[in-house]
């Protein structure tokens, strides 16, 4: 008769989870003296020497005469590693120590930018090339000490030169970074118009300069660079330079009805008129300036003066102001 065994009961969920997380080891756990058989055993908590002594007899192909030497080496390595870790714990890490990378010798480092001869020659060659292509408009080409190319042109060559620098394959100055003016009253053409261009393709900058006076208009660059629209309005507002063929040339910073152009060197410091609120008419009115610009008298007596012994006496101040020296008896 065949003995039919009843089916085994299903495993407990807790036991299945434990068996999944902690699979049965390949080697049986050693029985250490003084240890309860039902206490949990952790292989990593056993010293390295005991682990070696426990594993070596179970390795296949290991001869008995080599077991003692292998056990001694394992025990010695574990002891040396423990001592090394103890010593390293008492001192800081090498990565945390400050390291001085620079040399102790005193070396001279100038604050100015060094001269780049290669870039200087390339910019000079390109400036000469532009002068050969447009000899009618280019009057002077120079490279500054900071490797900045400057091209001085005739006022009639604003549109041709800017178009050439924008569309030429070796230039591609398609970005107008800035447009400004400089007032030099000693010159016959007192205003100098400066165009700062940028080439993103070649990572290079160029400065184009031209000139004009108070009455001669200059051609607008809006047809070449759209960014010149507000720049030219600002120059017209501050300097009074008129740009021909501008789509909307009007003031951009000053108020409506402002008289004069503030950035001119001959513009008075106090202006031509002063504004105040009139309570009678309930609005802001403009009146002539009452403050005289030729002479201003300030009170130099200050209670916070730190060195009163080095100040000039009040008598000399009055003499400088134009007062007569009092008669002494």
ChimeraX attribute file (.defattr): number of C-alpha atoms within 10 A of each C-alpha:
attribute: neighborCount
match mode: 1-to-1
recipient: residues
	/A:1	3
	/A:2	4
	/A:3	5
	/A:4	6
	/A:5	6
	/A:6	6
	/A:7	6
	/A:8	6
	/A:9	6
	/A:10	7
	/A:11	9
	/A:12	9
	/A:13	9
	/A:14	9
	/A:15	10
	/A:16	12
	/A:17	12
	/A:18	11
	/A:19	11
	/A:20	10
	/A:21	9
	/A:22	9
	/A:23	9
	/A:24	10
	/A:25	7
	/A:26	6
	/A:27	9
	/A:28	8
	/A:29	12
	/A:30	12
	/A:31	10
	/A:32	10
	/A:33	7
	/A:34	6
	/A:35	10
	/A:36	10
	/A:37	10
	/A:38	6
	/A:39	7
	/A:40	8
	/A:41	15
	/A:42	8
	/A:43	11
	/A:44	8
	/A:45	8
	/A:46	12
	/A:47	12
	/A:48	18
	/A:49	17
	/A:50	13
	/A:51	17
	/A:52	18
	/A:53	17
	/A:54	16
	/A:55	12
	/A:56	17
	/A:57	13
	/A:58	10
	/A:59	9
	/A:60	7
	/A:61	7
	/A:62	11
	/A:63	11
	/A:64	10
	/A:65	8
	/A:66	10
	/A:67	14
	/A:68	13
	/A:69	11
	/A:70	14
	/A:71	19
	/A:72	14
	/A:73	13
	/A:74	17
	/A:75	18
	/A:76	14
	/A:77	13
	/A:78	15
	/A:79	14
	/A:80	11
	/A:81	10
	/A:82	11
	/A:83	11
	/A:84	11
	/A:85	10
	/A:86	11
	/A:87	9
	/A:88	10
	/A:89	9
	/A:90	8
	/A:91	8
	/A:92	9
	/A:93	9
	/A:94	8
	/A:95	7
	/A:96	7
	/A:97	8
	/A:98	7
	/A:99	8
	/A:100	7
	/A:101	6
	/A:102	6
	/A:103	7
	/A:104	7
	/A:105	6
	/A:106	6
	/A:107	7
	/A:108	6
	/A:109	6
	/A:110	7
	/A:111	6
	/A:112	7
	/A:113	9
	/A:114	10
	/A:115	11
	/A:116	11
	/A:117	10
	/A:118	9
	/A:119	14
	/A:120	17
	/A:121	13
	/A:122	12
	/A:123	22
	/A:124	18
	/A:125	12
	/A:126	15
	/A:127	21
	/A:128	17
	/A:129	12
	/A:130	19
	/A:131	18
	/A:132	11
	/A:133	13
	/A:134	16
	/A:135	13
	/A:136	12
	/A:137	18
	/A:138	22
	/A:139	13
	/A:140	15
	/A:141	18
	/A:142	15
	/A:143	17
	/A:144	9
	/A:145	12
	/A:146	13
	/A:147	23
	/A:148	16
	/A:149	21
	/A:150	22
	/A:151	22
	/A:152	19
	/A:153	22
	/A:154	16
	/A:155	17
	/A:156	13
	/A:157	18
	/A:158	20
	/A:159	16
	/A:160	13
	/A:161	19
	/A:162	19
	/A:163	18
	/A:164	16
	/A:165	19
	/A:166	21
	/A:167	12
	/A:168	11
	/A:169	10
	/A:170	12
	/A:171	20
	/A:172	19
	/A:173	26
	/A:174	19
	/A:175	16
	/A:176	19
	/A:177	14
	/A:178	14
	/A:179	22
	/A:180	16
	/A:181	22
	/A:182	16
	/A:183	17
	/A:184	13
	/A:185	13
	/A:186	7
	/A:187	11
	/A:188	10
	/A:189	16
	/A:190	16
	/A:191	21
	/A:192	17
	/A:193	21
	/A:194	19
	/A:195	21
	/A:196	17
	/A:197	22
	/A:198	21
	/A:199	19
	/A:200	13
	/A:201	12
	/A:202	11
	/A:203	8
	/A:204	17
	/A:205	20
	/A:206	20
	/A:207	17
	/A:208	20
	/A:209	21
	/A:210	22
	/A:211	20
	/A:212	18
	/A:213	18
	/A:214	12
	/A:215	10
	/A:216	13
	/A:217	14
	/A:218	20
	/A:219	16
	/A:220	20
	/A:221	23
	/A:222	18
	/A:223	15
	/A:224	16
	/A:225	16
	/A:226	12
	/A:227	16
	/A:228	21
	/A:229	18
	/A:230	17
	/A:231	18
	/A:232	27
	/A:233	22
	/A:234	22
	/A:235	23
	/A:236	19
	/A:237	22
	/A:238	19
	/A:239	22
	/A:240	20
	/A:241	24
	/A:242	23
	/A:243	19
	/A:244	13
	/A:245	14
	/A:246	17
	/A:247	11
	/A:248	10
	/A:249	19
	/A:250	15
	/A:251	19
	/A:252	16
	/A:253	10
	/A:254	14
	/A:255	8
	/A:256	9
	/A:257	7
	/A:258	13
	/A:259	11
	/A:260	17
	/A:261	19
	/A:262	17
	/A:263	16
	/A:264	17
	/A:265	13
	/A:266	11
	/A:267	13
	/A:268	13
	/A:269	9
	/A:270	12
	/A:271	15
	/A:272	15
	/A:273	13
	/A:274	13
	/A:275	11
	/A:276	10
	/A:277	11
	/A:278	11
	/A:279	8
	/A:280	6
	/A:281	8
	/A:282	8
	/A:283	9
	/A:284	11
	/A:285	12
	/A:286	12
	/A:287	11
	/A:288	10
	/A:289	13
	/A:290	10
	/A:291	10
	/A:292	8
	/A:293	11
	/A:294	5
	/A:295	8
	/A:296	8
	/A:297	7
	/A:298	6
	/A:299	5
	/A:300	11
	/A:301	10
	/A:302	8
	/A:303	7
	/A:304	7
	/A:305	10
	/A:306	8
	/A:307	7
	/A:308	12
	/A:309	8
	/A:310	7
	/A:311	10
	/A:312	10
	/A:313	10
	/A:314	11
	/A:315	13
	/A:316	11
	/A:317	13
	/A:318	12
	/A:319	12
	/A:320	10
	/A:321	12
	/A:322	8
	/A:323	11
	/A:324	10
	/A:325	10
	/A:326	8
	/A:327	5
	/A:328	4
	/A:329	3
